[in-house]
Amino acid sequence: MRETFFELGMPRVYVFGAKTLPHHHEPLLAAGGVPIAVVPEAGHMMTGENPEAFTAIIASTLSRSEIPQQYRRPAMPANAAALLTDAAPKRKV
């Protein structure tokens, strides 16, 4: 499935809200050439919490232009997602 996603001949971007933890596949996505963007001041409801930023990211991706600098995610080390997951508070079930 990932290989198919990486081979798509269309614009791709991984977007998440700054109030959420990055996905553990983020380093793999970045290594596959998928740009990573962060919507400031937003969680899972990015389109409602910061519609201007979300729209700017999607518009730049669809027009195949650069994601605006203020929304670009710097590259993470390969083990960063594991470190973030380990540091996150554990939920009691």
ABEGO torsion letter per residue (X at the ends): XAAAAAABABBBBBBBBAABBBBAAAAAAAAAGBBBBBBBGBBABAAAABAAAAAAAAAAAAAGBBBBAAABBBBBBAAAAAAAAAABBBBBX
